[in-house]
Structures are given as structure tokens and as C-alpha cells.
């Protein structure tokens, strides 16, 4: 049984006045389990410099989302 509460609800993003450094969500998909997922702010990108459909900058166009994530982790 999922234990999702409003504390981890992604629909509560509107409560923030500034982008938080960390976000915590609990997804209810079958493969997500009963875990809380933590997301960290790693970059701030001007909306004109990112493809809104594919969520990639010009430099990232040929990379997968996993490859983009690995670049951030490597440079952390």
C-alpha cells in the first residue's frame, strides 16, 4: 500500500517562493515501491537555452537524460 502523503506530493511545488535545493517525492507507480525519491538542484538554465520538449541544452542534444545526469555527478 503506497504511503504517499502531501509531504511528498509533486503537486505541492507551488508552495515554494524560491527553487529549493532538495525536493522529495514519493511516486505511486508500480515499479517505484514505497520509497521517497530525492532530487537535488544541480543547475539553473535560462528558459531560452533549453529545449522545452526534450529538456536538453544545445550542448546536450545528442545525450540521453542518463548521460546528462552522469555529467553532473562527475562534476560534483
N, CA, C and O atoms as a printed pandas DataFrame, in Angstrom:
     atom_number atom_name residue_name chain_id  residue_number  x_coord  y_coord  z_coord
0              1         N          UNK        A               1    0.836   -1.188    0.000
1              2        CA          UNK        A               1    0.000    0.000    0.000
2              3         C          UNK        A               1    0.880    1.251    0.000
3              4         O          UNK        A               1    1.717    1.399    0.891
4              5         N          UNK        A               2    0.716    2.163   -0.981
5              6        CA          UNK        A               2    1.526    3.376   -1.014
6              7         C          UNK        A               2    1.304    4.235    0.227
7              8         O          UNK        A               2    0.200    4.303    0.767
8              9         N          UNK        A               3    2.367    4.880    0.660
9             10        CA          UNK        A               3    2.272    5.734    1.841
10            11         C          UNK        A               3    2.386    7.202    1.468
11            12         O          UNK        A               3    2.798    8.019    2.291
12            13         N          UNK        A               4    2.027    7.545    0.237
13            14        CA          UNK        A               4    2.155    8.918   -0.231
14            15         C          UNK        A               4    1.316    9.858    0.619
15            16         O          UNK        A               4    0.118    9.643    0.806
16            17         N          UNK        A               5    1.945   10.880    1.122
17            18        CA          UNK        A               5    1.239   11.923    1.851
18            19         C          UNK        A               5    1.534   13.240    1.168
19            20         O          UNK        A               5    2.379   13.300    0.275
20            21         N          UNK        A               6    0.858   14.285    1.569
21            22        CA          UNK        A               6    1.085   15.593    0.956
22            23         C          UNK        A               6    2.518   16.072    1.163
23            24         O          UNK        A               6    2.980   16.958    0.443
24            25         N          UNK        A               7    3.220   15.507    2.127
25            26        CA          UNK        A               7    4.614   15.900    2.347
26            27         C          UNK        A               7    5.495   15.541    1.152
27            28         O          UNK        A               7    6.534   16.170    0.947
28            29         N          UNK        A               8    5.103   14.551    0.366
29            30        CA          UNK        A               8    5.905   14.096   -0.777
30            31         C          UNK        A               8    5.152   14.230   -2.096
31            32         O          UNK        A               8    5.555   13.630   -3.093
32            33         N          UNK        A               9    4.090   14.987   -2.124
33            34        CA          UNK        A               9    3.256   15.111   -3.312
34            35         C          UNK        A               9    3.865   16.107   -4.296
35            36         O          UNK        A               9    4.056   17.270   -3.939
36            37         N          UNK        A              10    4.179   15.684   -5.533
37            38        CA          UNK        A              10    4.761   16.601   -6.508
38            39         C          UNK        A              10    3.834   17.758   -6.884
39            40         O          UNK        A              10    4.288   18.756   -7.444
40            41         N          UNK        A              11    2.563   17.634   -6.587
41            42        CA          UNK        A              11    1.625   18.709   -6.901
42            43         C          UNK        A              11    1.774   19.897   -5.951
43            44         O          UNK        A              11    1.142   20.932   -6.166
44            45         N          UNK        A              12    2.585   19.773   -4.916
45            46        CA          UNK        A              12    2.767   20.844   -3.935
46            47         C          UNK        A              12    3.902   21.804   -4.296
47            48         O          UNK        A              12    4.309   22.608   -3.457
48            49         N          UNK        A              13    4.410   21.739   -5.499
49            50        CA          UNK        A              13    5.525   22.603   -5.882
50            51         C          UNK        A              13    5.185   24.089   -5.819
51            52         O          UNK        A              13    6.071   24.925   -5.634
52            53         N          UNK        A              14    3.917   24.415   -5.973
53            54        CA          UNK        A              14    3.530   25.822   -5.970
54            55         C          UNK        A              14    3.748   26.501   -4.618
55            56         O          UNK        A              14    3.675   27.727   -4.539
56            57         N          UNK        A              15    4.009   25.750   -3.567
57            58        CA          UNK        A              15    4.208   26.333   -2.246
58            59         C          UNK        A              15    5.556   27.049   -2.113
59            60         O          UNK        A              15    5.752   27.823   -1.176
60            61         N          UNK        A              16    6.479   26.801   -3.034
61            62        CA          UNK        A              16    7.815   27.380   -2.935
62            63         C          UNK        A              16    7.885   28.749   -3.599
63            64         O          UNK        A              16    7.429   28.926   -4.729
64            65         N          UNK        A              17    8.457   29.712   -2.890
65            66        CA          UNK        A              17    8.681   31.030   -3.465
66            67         C          UNK        A              17    9.994   31.065   -4.234
67            68         O          UNK        A              17   10.119   31.789   -5.222
68            69         N          UNK        A              18   10.971   30.287   -3.785
69            70        CA          UNK        A              18   12.276   30.167   -4.447
70            71         C          UNK        A              18   12.522   28.685   -4.726
71            72         O          UNK        A              18   11.986   27.829   -4.022
72            73         N          UNK        A              19   13.327   28.373   -5.743
73            74        CA          UNK        A              19   13.630   26.965   -6.005
74            75         C          UNK        A              19   14.375   26.348   -4.822
75            76         O          UNK        A              19   15.400   26.883   -4.399
76            77         N          UNK        A              20   13.882   25.242   -4.284
77            78        CA          UNK        A              20   14.569   24.599   -3.167
78            79         C          UNK        A              20   15.799   23.834   -3.644
79            80         O          UNK        A              20   15.864   23.410   -4.797
80            81         N          UNK        A              21   16.758   23.663   -2.764
81            82        CA          UNK        A              21   17.969   22.899   -3.091
82            83         C          UNK        A              21   17.677   21.402   -3.234
83            84         O          UNK        A              21   18.300   20.718   -4.046
84            85         N          UNK        A              22   16.733   20.904   -2.447
85            86        CA          UNK        A              22   16.346   19.490   -2.498
86            87         C          UNK        A              22   14.832   19.374   -2.579
87            88         O          UNK        A              22   14.103   20.144   -1.954
88            89         N          UNK        A              23   14.370   18.404   -3.354
89            90        CA          UNK        A              23   12.950   18.063   -3.409
90            91         C          UNK        A              23   12.814   16.586   -3.104
91            92         O          UNK        A              23   13.687   15.786   -3.442
92            93         N          UNK        A              24   11.720   16.232   -2.468
93            94        CA          UNK        A              24   11.468   14.836   -2.109
94            95         C          UNK        A              24   10.070   14.455   -2.585
95            96         O          UNK        A              24    9.089   15.125   -2.262
96            97         N          UNK        A              25    9.992   13.371   -3.357
97            98        CA          UNK        A              25    8.718   12.900   -3.878
98            99         C          UNK        A              25    8.549   11.425   -3.588
99           100         O          UNK        A              25    9.521   10.681   -3.453
100          101         N          UNK        A              26    7.309   11.023   -3.498
101          102        CA          UNK        A              26    7.010    9.601   -3.429
102          103         C          UNK        A              26    6.067    9.310   -4.587
103          104         O          UNK        A              26    4.907    9.722   -4.572
104          105         N          UNK        A              27    6.568    8.602   -5.585
105          106        CA          UNK        A              27    5.780    8.259   -6.765
106          107         C          UNK        A              27    4.979    7.007   -6.478
107          108         O          UNK        A              27    5.421    6.144   -5.720
108          109         N          UNK        A              28    3.815    6.902   -7.071
109          110        CA          UNK        A              28    2.929    5.787   -6.793
110          111         C          UNK        A              28    2.934    4.726   -7.889
111          112         O          UNK        A              28    2.091    3.829   -7.859
112          113         N          UNK        A              29    3.839    4.790   -8.843
113          114        CA          UNK        A              29    3.898    3.790   -9.896
114          115         C          UNK        A              29    4.247    2.417   -9.361
115          116         O          UNK        A              29    4.875    2.298   -8.309
116          117         N          UNK        A              30    3.846    1.386  -10.076
117          118        CA          UNK        A              30    4.065    0.012   -9.628
118          119         C          UNK        A              30    5.532   -0.315   -9.385
119          120         O          UNK        A              30    5.845   -1.102   -8.492
120          121         N          UNK        A              31    6.435    0.274  -10.162
121          122        CA          UNK        A              31    7.861   -0.045  -10.024
122          123         C          UNK        A              31    8.597    0.910   -9.084
123          124         O          UNK        A              31    9.816    0.814   -8.940
124          125         N          UNK        A              32    7.880    1.819   -8.450
125          126        CA          UNK        A              32    8.511    2.806   -7.573
126          127         C          UNK        A              32    8.646    2.328   -6.136
127          128         O          UNK        A              32    9.456    2.866   -5.380
128          129         N          UNK        A              33    7.876    1.337   -5.753
129          130        CA          UNK        A              33    7.967    0.840   -4.383
130          131         C          UNK        A              33    7.451    1.857   -3.388
131          132         O          UNK        A              33    6.683    2.755   -3.734
132          133         N          UNK        A              34    7.880    1.705   -2.157
133          134        CA          UNK        A              34    7.433    2.579   -1.065
134          135         C          UNK        A              34    8.557    3.509   -0.647
135          136         O          UNK        A              34    8.739    3.784    0.539
136          137         N          UNK        A              35    9.300    3.985   -1.613
137          138        CA          UNK        A              35   10.470    4.801   -1.324
138          139         C          UNK        A              35   10.189    6.271   -1.582
139          140         O          UNK        A              35    9.294    6.622   -2.350
140          141         N          UNK        A              36   10.962    7.119   -0.933
141          142        CA          UNK        A              36   10.933    8.552   -1.187
142          143         C          UNK        A              36   12.137    8.861   -2.071
143          144         O          UNK        A              36   13.258    8.448   -1.774
144          145         N          UNK        A              37   11.898    9.586   -3.152
145          146        CA          UNK        A              37   12.951    9.908   -4.105
146          147         C          UNK        A              37   13.417   11.342   -3.876
147          148         O          UNK        A              37   12.601   12.259   -3.783
148          149         N          UNK        A              38   14.730   11.531   -3.785
149          150        CA          UNK        A              38   15.321   12.843   -3.537
150          151         C          UNK        A              38   15.927   13.377   -4.829
151          152         O          UNK        A              38   16.664   12.675   -5.523
152          153         N          UNK        A              39   15.607   14.625   -5.140
153          154        CA          UNK        A              39   16.131   15.305   -6.314
154          155         C          UNK        A              39   16.879   16.550   -5.843
155          156         O          UNK        A              39   16.380   17.304   -5.007
156          157         N          UNK        A              40   18.067   16.757   -6.382
157          158        CA          UNK        A              40   18.880   17.902   -5.985
158          159         C          UNK        A              40   18.965   18.915   -7.130
159          160         O          UNK        A              40   19.077   18.537   -8.296
160          161         N          UNK        A              41   18.911   20.179   -6.789
161          162        CA          UNK        A              41   19.096   21.242   -7.771
162          163         C          UNK        A              41   20.563   21.260   -8.190
163          164         O          UNK        A              41   21.443   21.475   -7.357
164          165         N          UNK        A              42   20.827   21.039   -9.458
165          166        CA          UNK        A              42   22.214   20.995   -9.929
166          167         C          UNK        A              42   22.526   22.096  -10.925
167          168         O          UNK        A              42   23.692   22.336  -11.237
168          169         N          UNK        A              43   21.499   22.770  -11.429
169          170        CA          UNK        A              43   21.747   23.787  -12.441
170          171         C          UNK        A              43   20.535   24.706  -12.531
171          172         O          UNK        A              43   19.419   24.311  -12.192
172          173         N          UNK        A              44   20.760   25.927  -12.986
173          174        CA          UNK        A              44   19.696   26.865  -13.296
174          175         C          UNK        A              44   19.941   27.313  -14.725
175          176         O          UNK        A              44   21.001   27.856  -15.038
176          177         N          UNK        A              45   18.961   27.088  -15.595
177          178        CA          UNK        A              45   19.125   27.325  -17.028
178          179         C          UNK        A              45   18.070   28.325  -17.483
179          180         O          UNK        A              45   16.891   28.177  -17.163
180          181         N          UNK        A              46   18.489   29.333  -18.221
181          182        CA          UNK        A              46   17.549   30.291  -18.793
182          183         C          UNK        A              46   16.607   29.548  -19.738
183          184         O          UNK        A              46   17.038   28.682  -20.499
184          185         N          UNK        A              47   15.333   29.886  -19.686
185          186        CA          UNK        A              47   14.337   29.156  -20.484
186          187         C          UNK        A              47   14.610   29.228  -21.982
187          188         O          UNK        A              47   14.148   28.361  -22.724
188          189         N          UNK        A              48   15.342   30.229  -22.444
189          190        CA          UNK        A              48   15.689   30.333  -23.866
190          191         C          UNK        A              48   16.819   29.389  -24.260
191          192         O          UNK        A              48   17.082   29.201  -25.449
192          193         N          UNK        A              49   17.489   28.794  -23.280
193          194        CA          UNK        A              49   18.655   27.949  -23.561
194          195         C          UNK        A              49   18.391   26.462  -23.370
195          196         O          UNK        A              49   19.331   25.673  -23.285
196          197         N          UNK        A              50   17.113   26.069  -23.301
197          198        CA          UNK        A              50   16.794   24.657  -23.135
198          199         C          UNK        A              50   15.585   24.313  -24.007
199          200         O          UNK        A              50   14.629   25.082  -24.103
200          201         N          UNK        A              51   15.650   23.155  -24.632
201          202        CA          UNK        A              51   14.553   22.669  -25.457
202          203         C          UNK        A              51   13.421   22.226  -24.524
203          204         O          UNK        A              51   13.603   21.279  -23.758
204          205         N          UNK        A              52   12.256   22.886  -24.570
205          206        CA          UNK        A              52   11.193   22.558  -23.629
206          207         C          UNK        A              52   10.605   21.163  -23.813
207          208         O          UNK        A              52   10.060   20.594  -22.867
208          209         N          UNK        A              53   10.709   20.613  -25.006
209          210        CA          UNK        A              53   10.164   19.275  -25.239
210          211         C          UNK        A              53   11.098   18.178  -24.757
211          212         O          UNK        A              53   10.664   17.234  -24.098
212          213         N          UNK        A              54   12.381   18.299  -25.083
213          214        CA          UNK        A              54   13.347   17.241  -24.762
214          215         C          UNK        A              54   14.172   17.515  -23.516
215          216         O          UNK        A              54   14.915   16.643  -23.065
216          217         N          UNK        A              55   14.055   18.717  -22.949
217          218        CA          UNK        A              55   14.750   19.101  -21.711
218          219         C          UNK        A              55   16.267   18.992  -21.849
219          220         O          UNK        A              55   16.949   18.480  -20.962
220          221         N          UNK        A              56   16.785   19.485  -22.986
221          222        CA          UNK        A              56   18.234   19.456  -23.231
222          223         C          UNK        A              56   18.689   20.827  -23.729
223          224         O          UNK        A              56   17.966   21.510  -24.454
224          225         N          UNK        A              57   19.914   21.222  -23.322
225          226        CA          UNK        A              57   20.513   22.431  -23.867
226          227         C          UNK        A              57   21.135   22.090  -25.221
227          228         O          UNK        A              57   21.165   20.924  -25.614
228          229         N          UNK        A              58   21.625   23.093  -25.926
229          230        CA          UNK        A              58   22.255   22.838  -27.226
230          231         C          UNK        A              58   23.425   21.876  -27.100
231          232         O          UNK        A              58   23.623   21.025  -27.967
232          233         N          UNK        A              59   24.200   22.000  -26.032
233          234        CA          UNK        A              59   25.361   21.135  -25.824
234          235         C          UNK        A              59   24.963   19.697  -25.488
235          236         O          UNK        A              59   25.777   18.783  -25.617
236          237         N          UNK        A              60   23.740   19.497  -25.066
237          238        CA          UNK        A              60   23.280   18.178  -24.619
238          239         C          UNK        A              60   22.409   17.450  -25.646
239          240         O          UNK        A              60   21.920   16.355  -25.367
240          241         N          UNK        A              61   22.209   18.032  -26.810
241          242        CA          UNK        A              61   21.253   17.497  -27.783
242          243         C          UNK        A              61   21.468   16.030  -28.130
243          244         O          UNK        A              61   20.493   15.319  -28.372
244          245         N          UNK        A              62   22.696   15.557  -28.163
245          246        CA          UNK        A              62   22.974   14.171  -28.548
246          247         C          UNK        A              62   23.155   13.247  -27.344
247          248         O          UNK        A              62   23.593   12.107  -27.499
248          249         N          UNK        A              63   22.824   13.730  -26.151
249          250        CA          UNK        A              63   22.987   12.930  -24.943
250          251         C          UNK        A              63   21.640   12.436  -24.438
251          252         O          UNK        A              63   20.617   13.089  -24.644
252          253         N          UNK        A              64   21.638   11.284  -23.776
253          254        CA          UNK        A              64   20.430   10.796  -23.112
254          255         C          UNK        A              64   20.298   11.510  -21.768
255          256         O          UNK        A              64   21.248   12.141  -21.304
256          257         N          UNK        A              65   19.142   11.412  -21.152
257          258        CA          UNK        A              65   18.964   12.008  -19.817
258          259         C          UNK        A              65   19.928   11.368  -18.824
259          260         O          UNK        A              65   20.440   12.047  -17.934
260          261         N          UNK        A              66   20.176   10.088  -18.968
261          262        CA          UNK        A              66   21.123    9.406  -18.074
262          263         C          UNK        A              66   22.532    9.961  -18.260
263          264         O          UNK        A              66   23.243   10.170  -17.277
264          265         N          UNK        A              67   22.942   10.201  -19.490
265          266        CA          UNK        A              67   24.275   10.761  -19.750
266          267         C          UNK        A              67   24.395   12.175  -19.186
267          268         O          UNK        A              67   25.440   12.546  -18.651
268          269         N          UNK        A              68   23.341   12.953  -19.303
269          270        CA          UNK        A              68   23.354   14.306  -18.743
270          271         C          UNK        A              68   23.505   14.233  -17.232
271          272         O          UNK        A              68   24.297   14.977  -16.654
272          273         N          UNK        A              69   22.756   13.348  -16.586
273          274        CA          UNK        A              69   22.851   13.173  -15.136
274          275         C          UNK        A              69   24.264   12.770  -14.737
275          276         O          UNK        A              69   24.807   13.295  -13.765
276          277         N          UNK        A              70   24.861   11.846  -15.476
277          278        CA          UNK        A              70   26.218   11.382  -15.162
278          279         C          UNK        A              70   27.235   12.514  -15.284
279          280         O          UNK        A              70   28.196   12.559  -14.516
280          281         N          UNK        A              71   27.043   13.427  -16.234
281          282        CA          UNK        A              71   27.944   14.582  -16.352
282          283         C          UNK        A              71   27.890   15.445  -15.098
283          284         O          UNK        A              71   28.923   15.914  -14.619
284          285         N          UNK        A              72   26.695   15.655  -14.568
285          286        CA          UNK        A              72   26.551   16.446  -13.346
286          287         C          UNK        A              72   27.192   15.731  -12.156
287          288         O          UNK        A              72   27.878   16.356  -11.347
288          289         N          UNK        A              73   26.970   14.441  -12.055
289          290        CA          UNK        A              73   27.536   13.680  -10.942
290          291         C          UNK        A              73   29.058   13.658  -11.002
291          292         O          UNK        A              73   29.719   13.724   -9.966
292          293         N          UNK        A              74   29.609   13.569  -12.183
293          294        CA          UNK        A              74   31.062   13.554  -12.358
294          295         C          UNK        A              74   31.681   14.886  -11.952
295          296         O          UNK        A              74   32.788   14.925  -11.416
296          297         N          UNK        A              75   30.968   15.967  -12.207
297          298        CA          UNK        A              75   31.480   17.309  -11.912
298          299         C          UNK        A              75   31.111   17.805  -10.520
299          300         O          UNK        A              75   31.441   18.936  -10.163
300          301         N          UNK        A              76   30.439   16.987   -9.736
301          302        CA          UNK        A              76   30.018   17.416   -8.395
302          303         C          UNK        A              76   31.164   17.490   -7.428
303          304         O          UNK        A              76   30.967   17.835   -6.263
